[in-house]
Amino acid sequence: MVTQDNNLLVNLHKWASKQDENFTTEAFVFLLNYLLDHEPEIAVNVLRKMTDGFLSLNPSKASTVSIKSQVITGKGNPDIEISIDEYLIFVEVKIESDLGEDQLDRYIEILNGYKNRKTKLILLSKYQIVFDDQKIPVYAIRWFQIYDWLRKELLDNELELPSKYLLKQFLEFAGHQNLVIHKVDSLISEGLKIHQAKYGKVTKTLRGVKTIDGLNAYEELHPLRDFFILMREAINTIPDITQIWFGVGAHRGGWIGFNLNNMDYSFSIGFRKSDKMTLEFNTYSLKIDKSKFDKKMGTVWTESGRLRWANVLNLLTIEKDFVNNSKEYQMHVIGDFLKESYEYAKTLKIVGHQKKSRNQQNKSIARRTMKVGDGYVGTVIMARAEVSRMMKKRKQDYTILFDPEEYGHVVVPTKKHKDKKYEGFKVIPDIR
């Protein structure tokens, strides 16, 4: 396990508060420049792959390549500039942040101003970025590809000790920052058994975790973490899936995974029974038409007055074969399951149904009140953090009657009251 004690970059990164992309960019540029000077064959190989063959150099020319970071221009500052002879390349780096408004268009405009040079714009990102305008002339690559290319060079070449050390340090740092897509190389179920013996049920241990990075602290859950990263990759291949957030819940036995399209769907691993672990794609707030269900895929049931559909894959039956195959195979299995499930779920949607906006929903719910003793209860549905902010702002004695992570919703009294009898109180489902 990589720690601050055995990796220089991980140790220094703790001082780079809110400078994650800049720190990672500087470390990568330093490594490239070192390789140009000391391992020219490796350097030109990586640059050729990074540029999709646009920059194909003889190792003898490696020393003439200029790689700079944070280049200042009149229309923005590209993270990396690669320059040699007639070639000029800008690389925009993204990890967690989004692209700025017209950011790539501005860089293209700058590059187009160099009439006598061959130019290229590259986007290097942690996540897949889908462009609304498919005509943007940008070559998109991912951090996991950089990791794979560098790792291959490390394994395939006999390197001097300093070169080997720097490559290993950067690769370990990239792994620590979850810039890598690993294959799931050990049984998830075994890791879960170890975790449960130490801490209890995983859905309780991870309760409140909002990102995949939250699994880093538990080494036995790294195979599960790597599976979620593959799930996220599969989600990113479907352009019309948006509003993706990661969460953990205890509902129906417990689940960990992703809510999609403002809670229309969920894509998760379910732990409905102690002896089961399933990959699941469910409809949630999406209104579906039962008459359209032809029983060719999944099941339909009613829950809390809502008609729902789910497609389920028993992971325990395929786990050993899954782990023994390549990363590409694993991505294929998860990706196919998601695409087939999502396309089928869309056929069940009630035609013409449009979900209300958040403001419309809140206004509607705000009118639903119920008398309780000498006070009254108004329902307000929001995230736990929003409830906390409201309580501090109004400085009143509010009470959360239902736990949002346990039940998916919150009910907050609008006035202090003494009556504790809530029999018959109608629970309103979460509409976040």
C-alpha positions as a printed Julia matrix, in Angstrom:
432×3 Matrix{Float64}:
   0.0     0.0     0.0
   1.41    3.42   -1.0
   1.81    5.79    1.96
   3.46    9.11    2.68
   6.35    7.17    4.21
   7.43    5.43    1.01
   6.45    7.83   -1.8
   7.9    11.33   -2.15
   5.09   12.66   -4.35
   2.36   11.38   -2.04
   4.2    12.97    0.89
   4.54   16.35   -0.86
   1.01   16.33   -2.24
  -0.48   16.94    1.21
   0.89   20.5     0.98
  -0.77   21.12   -2.39
  -4.14   22.16   -0.99
  -6.61   22.83   -3.83
  -3.73   22.51   -6.31
  -4.26   18.87   -7.29
  -4.18   19.39  -11.06
  -1.21   21.76  -10.93
   0.78   19.43   -8.67
   0.08   16.4   -10.86
   0.88   18.36  -14.03
   4.21   19.6   -12.66
   5.16   16.07  -11.55
   4.3    14.68  -15.0
   6.21   17.43  -16.86
   9.24   16.87  -14.63
   9.14   13.13  -15.41
   8.84   13.71  -19.17
  11.78   16.12  -19.18
  13.87   13.68  -17.16
  13.07   10.88  -19.6
  13.97   13.1   -22.57
  17.41   13.63  -21.04
  18.1    10.16  -19.64
  15.76    7.66  -21.34
  15.14    9.14  -24.83
  13.64    5.99  -26.31
  11.02    5.81  -23.58
  10.31    9.54  -23.87
   9.67    9.5   -27.63
   7.52    6.36  -27.29
   5.29    8.05  -24.71
   5.07   11.28  -26.74
   4.14    9.31  -29.87
   1.3     7.57  -28.01
   0.17   10.79  -26.31
  -0.13   12.57  -29.65
  -1.65    9.64  -31.56
   1.43    9.44  -33.79
   1.43   13.17  -34.55
   4.85   13.55  -32.92
   6.99   10.61  -34.08
  10.63   11.33  -33.34
  13.93    9.56  -33.53
  15.41    9.18  -30.02
  18.4    11.21  -31.2
  16.15   14.29  -31.37
  14.77   13.89  -27.85
  17.13   16.49  -26.42
  15.67   19.17  -28.71
  12.09   18.75  -27.45
  10.86   21.52  -25.15
   8.17   20.67  -22.58
   6.88   23.49  -20.38
   4.04   23.81  -17.9
   1.55   26.65  -17.32
   2.33   28.57  -20.51
   0.96   32.12  -20.4
  -0.93   33.36  -23.45
  -3.31   36.2   -24.01
  -6.29   33.81  -24.12
  -5.62   31.34  -21.34
  -2.81   29.24  -19.93
  -2.46   25.74  -21.4
  -1.21   23.32  -18.76
   1.51   21.82  -20.96
   3.26   23.02  -24.12
   5.3    20.57  -26.2
   7.42   22.16  -28.91
  10.04   20.99  -31.42
  10.91   22.41  -34.83
   7.65   22.87  -36.76
   5.51   21.07  -34.15
   3.55   22.83  -31.39
   1.22   20.94  -29.04
  -0.96   22.17  -26.19
  -2.12   19.73  -23.5
  -5.0    20.72  -21.21
  -5.01   18.66  -18.0
  -8.16   17.81  -16.05
  -8.56   15.67  -12.94
 -11.67   16.68  -10.99
 -12.43   20.16  -12.4
 -14.53   20.89  -15.47
 -13.48   22.62  -18.65
 -13.77   26.4   -18.58
 -16.17   28.21  -20.86
 -14.83   28.13  -24.45
 -11.49   26.97  -23.01
 -10.65   24.55  -25.8
 -11.94   26.96  -28.48
  -9.55   29.62  -27.19
  -6.59   27.25  -27.33
  -7.54   26.19  -30.85
  -7.66   29.84  -31.87
  -4.16   30.36  -30.45
  -2.79   27.3   -32.25
  -4.44   28.32  -35.53
  -2.46   31.54  -35.34
   0.77   29.61  -35.93
   0.45   29.36  -39.71
   3.92   27.93  -40.28
   3.73   25.2   -37.66
   1.95   21.88  -37.32
  -0.29   22.1   -34.27
  -2.4    19.81  -32.11
  -4.59   20.18  -29.03
  -4.75   17.32  -26.51
  -7.12   16.93  -23.57
  -5.71   14.75  -20.78
  -8.43   13.92  -18.24
  -9.25   11.55  -15.42
 -12.8    10.99  -16.66
 -14.13   10.64  -20.16
 -15.41   14.0   -21.4
 -18.18   14.01  -23.99
 -18.29   17.06  -26.24
 -21.56   18.61  -27.37
 -19.75   19.84  -30.47
 -18.18   16.8   -32.12
 -16.28   19.07  -34.52
 -13.86   20.36  -31.88
 -10.4    19.28  -33.18
  -9.08   17.88  -29.9
  -7.44   14.52  -29.24
  -8.68   13.17  -25.91
  -6.6    10.82  -23.79
  -6.98    9.62  -20.22
  -4.69    9.46  -17.22
  -5.08    5.7   -17.0
  -3.57    5.47  -20.49
  -0.54    7.51  -19.38
  -0.19    5.1   -16.45
  -0.43    2.03  -18.71
   2.13    3.39  -21.2
   4.64    4.33  -18.5
   4.16    1.04  -16.68
   4.8    -0.91  -19.89
   8.05    0.99  -20.44
   9.09    0.28  -16.85
   8.44   -3.45  -17.24
   9.89   -3.81  -20.75
  13.2    -1.98  -20.26
  16.34   -2.4   -18.18
  16.6     1.03  -16.61
  19.19    2.8   -14.51
  18.21    3.04  -10.84
  17.28    6.78  -10.86
  15.0     6.3   -13.89
  13.37    3.23  -12.37
  12.87    5.07   -9.08
  11.22    8.13  -10.67
   8.93    6.06  -12.86
   7.83    3.91   -9.92
   7.27    6.99   -7.76
   5.04    8.63  -10.39
   3.11    5.42  -11.07
   2.5     4.88   -7.36
   1.37    8.48   -7.0
  -1.04    8.1    -9.95
  -2.47    5.0    -8.31
  -2.83    6.77   -4.98
  -4.75    9.57   -6.75
  -7.03    7.04   -8.48
  -5.87    8.17  -11.92
  -5.55    4.51  -12.79
  -8.03    1.92  -14.0
  -6.88   -1.4   -12.55
  -8.36   -4.74  -13.41
 -10.12   -6.38  -10.49
  -7.4    -8.87   -9.59
  -8.79  -10.55   -6.47
 -12.18  -11.72   -5.24
 -14.42   -8.91   -4.02
 -16.32  -11.35   -1.82
 -13.15  -12.34    0.06
 -12.33   -8.68    0.74
 -15.86   -8.12    2.01
 -15.56  -11.08    4.4
 -12.32   -9.69    5.82
 -13.88   -6.24    6.17
 -17.01   -7.55    7.88
 -14.95   -9.54   10.36
 -13.01   -6.37   11.27
 -15.64   -3.64   11.13
 -19.09   -5.09   10.45
 -21.32   -4.76    7.4
 -19.72   -2.7     4.64
 -22.8    -0.56    3.99
 -22.63    0.62    7.62
 -18.87    1.19    7.6
 -19.03    3.29    4.43
 -22.2     5.13    5.34
 -21.76    8.78    4.39
 -19.05    8.05    1.79
 -19.74   10.21   -1.29
 -16.85    9.27   -3.6
 -15.08    6.1    -4.71
 -11.94    7.49   -3.04
 -13.63    6.81    0.3
 -12.77    3.11   -0.15
  -9.03    3.83   -0.26
  -8.72    3.63    3.51
  -9.61   -0.09    3.53
  -7.06   -2.2     1.66
  -9.36   -5.24    1.68
 -11.95   -3.17   -0.25
  -9.58   -2.16   -3.07
 -10.98   -4.87   -5.4
 -14.45   -3.43   -4.72
 -13.09    0.09   -5.36
 -11.58   -1.04   -8.66
 -14.93   -2.57   -9.66
 -16.67    0.76   -9.01
 -14.07    2.55  -11.15
 -14.9     0.15  -14.0
 -18.61    0.86  -13.41
 -17.9     4.6   -13.63
 -16.06    4.04  -16.9
 -19.06    2.18  -18.3
 -21.36    5.04  -17.27
 -19.1     7.55  -19.03
 -19.58    5.76  -22.36
 -23.29    6.68  -22.45
 -23.61   10.39  -23.36
 -27.19   10.92  -22.15
 -26.48    9.64  -18.63
 -25.78   12.74  -16.53
 -26.04   13.95  -12.93
 -24.0    11.04  -11.6
 -23.38   10.74   -7.87
 -21.91    7.99   -5.74
 -23.48    6.85   -2.49
 -24.13    4.13    0.05
 -27.5     3.13    1.46
 -29.12    0.54    3.73
 -32.36    0.33    1.77
 -33.5    -3.21    0.88
 -30.53   -4.88    2.53
 -27.9    -2.37    1.48
 -26.34   -1.06   -1.71
 -23.28    0.88   -2.88
 -23.12    2.58   -6.25
 -24.34    5.37   -8.49
 -27.55    7.33   -8.87
 -28.07    8.53  -12.42
 -30.05   11.25  -14.17
 -31.4    12.94  -11.05
 -32.46    9.65   -9.44
 -34.23    8.24  -12.51
 -31.95    5.18  -12.32
 -29.48    3.53  -10.01
 -26.49    1.38  -10.99
 -25.1    -0.36   -7.95
 -23.88   -3.45   -6.16
 -26.61   -4.82   -3.91
 -26.2    -6.84   -0.72
 -29.83   -7.94   -0.35
 -28.9   -11.14    1.46
 -25.77  -12.15    3.35
 -24.95  -14.81    0.76
 -25.58  -12.64   -2.31
 -23.76   -9.85   -4.12
 -25.44   -8.55   -7.25
 -24.78   -5.97   -9.94
 -28.06   -4.1   -10.34
 -29.59   -1.55  -12.67
 -32.89   -0.15  -11.33
 -35.41    2.47  -12.22
 -36.17    4.71   -9.25
 -38.01    7.99   -9.81
 -38.57    7.23  -13.5
 -42.26    6.55  -14.12
 -42.66    3.35  -16.09
 -45.55    1.69  -17.93
 -46.08   -1.92  -16.79
 -47.9    -2.75  -20.04
 -44.62   -2.21  -21.91
 -42.8    -4.83  -19.86
 -42.48   -7.93  -22.07
 -40.58  -10.04  -19.49
 -37.55  -10.36  -21.79
 -35.25   -8.67  -19.27
 -35.41   -8.04  -15.54
 -38.38   -7.88  -13.19
 -41.09   -5.39  -12.27
 -42.45   -4.82   -8.77
 -44.23   -2.17   -6.71
 -42.47   -0.49   -3.8
 -43.87    2.35   -1.68
 -46.56    2.92   -4.27
 -44.03    3.25   -7.09
 -43.68    0.81   -9.99
 -40.03   -0.18  -10.42
 -37.96   -2.32  -12.77
 -34.56   -3.94  -12.19
 -32.04   -6.05  -14.05
 -29.74   -8.11  -11.82
 -26.5   -10.02  -12.37
 -25.33  -12.4    -9.64
 -21.66  -11.46   -9.23
 -20.82  -14.48   -7.08
 -21.54  -16.86   -9.97
 -19.14  -15.07  -12.36
 -16.59  -13.68   -9.88
 -13.77  -16.2   -10.36
 -13.96  -16.1   -14.15
 -14.22  -12.29  -14.02
 -11.1   -11.9   -11.88
  -9.05  -14.29  -14.04
  -9.72  -12.28  -17.22
  -8.2    -9.07  -18.57
  -9.21   -5.51  -17.72
 -10.66   -5.16  -21.22
 -12.86   -8.21  -20.65
 -14.01   -6.87  -17.29
 -14.92   -3.49  -18.82
 -16.78   -5.33  -21.58
 -18.88   -7.36  -19.1
 -19.88   -4.32  -17.03
 -20.37   -2.07  -20.07
 -22.62   -4.54  -21.88
 -24.74   -5.08  -18.78
 -25.21   -1.33  -18.3
 -25.98   -0.53  -21.96
 -28.48   -3.38  -22.35
 -30.2    -2.53  -19.05
 -30.34    1.2   -19.77
 -31.73    0.77  -23.29
 -34.41   -1.63  -22.05
 -35.36    0.65  -19.14
 -35.9     3.54  -21.55
 -38.48    1.49  -23.46
 -40.57    1.26  -20.26
 -40.74    5.01  -19.73
 -44.17    6.59  -19.87
 -44.18    8.64  -23.09
 -44.55   12.36  -22.53
 -43.8    12.2   -18.81
 -41.57   15.08  -17.73
 -40.23   15.19  -14.21
 -40.91   18.42  -12.32
 -38.04   20.77  -11.68
 -36.53   20.86   -8.17
 -38.29   24.18   -7.43
 -41.65   22.83   -8.6
 -41.22   19.73   -6.45
 -40.26   21.68   -3.37
 -43.18   24.1    -3.77
 -45.55   21.17   -4.09
 -44.19   19.41   -1.04
 -44.09   22.6     1.03
 -47.91   22.73    0.88
 -48.26   19.25    2.41
 -48.6    19.73    6.16
 -50.05   17.69    8.97
 -51.28   18.84   12.36
 -49.52   17.29   15.33
 -50.75   18.3    18.77
 -50.35   22.03   19.34
 -47.91   22.44   16.49
 -47.75   21.3    12.91
 -45.3    19.36   10.78
 -44.24   20.57    7.38
 -42.23   18.26    5.14
 -38.94   19.5     3.73
 -36.93   17.1     1.62
 -33.24   17.8     1.32
 -29.77   16.41    1.92
 -28.44   16.05    5.47
 -25.98   18.95    4.97
 -28.79   21.22    3.8
 -30.84   20.32    6.88
 -27.88   21.17    9.11
 -27.45   24.55    7.43
 -31.15   25.31    7.83
 -31.06   24.39   11.52
 -28.11   26.69   12.19
 -29.59   29.55   10.19
 -32.97   29.61   11.96
 -31.62   28.64   15.39
 -34.72   26.65   16.25
 -35.28   23.2    17.65
 -35.72   21.14   14.51
 -35.87   17.38   14.61
 -34.95   14.99   11.79
 -37.63   12.32   11.99
 -36.2    10.07    9.29
 -32.58    9.42    8.39
 -31.93   10.35    4.72
 -29.21    7.74    4.27
 -31.37    4.99    5.75
 -34.66    5.86    4.09
 -33.71    8.26    1.3
 -35.62   11.26    2.65
 -35.84   13.73    5.51
 -38.87   15.06    7.36
 -38.31   18.24    9.34
 -40.85   19.87   11.69
 -41.36   23.55   10.89
 -42.28   24.37   14.51
 -41.19   23.04   17.84
 -43.81   20.72   19.29
 -44.26   18.41   22.26
 -46.45   15.73   20.74
 -44.32   12.72   19.85
 -47.1    10.64   18.29
 -46.6    10.37   14.56
 -48.9     7.45   13.82
 -50.4     7.81   10.36
 -47.82   10.32    9.22
 -47.38    9.84    5.48
 -43.76    9.28    4.43
 -42.94   11.22    1.29
 -40.23    9.58   -0.86
 -37.0    11.38   -1.62
 -37.15   13.48   -4.78
 -33.53   14.65   -4.79
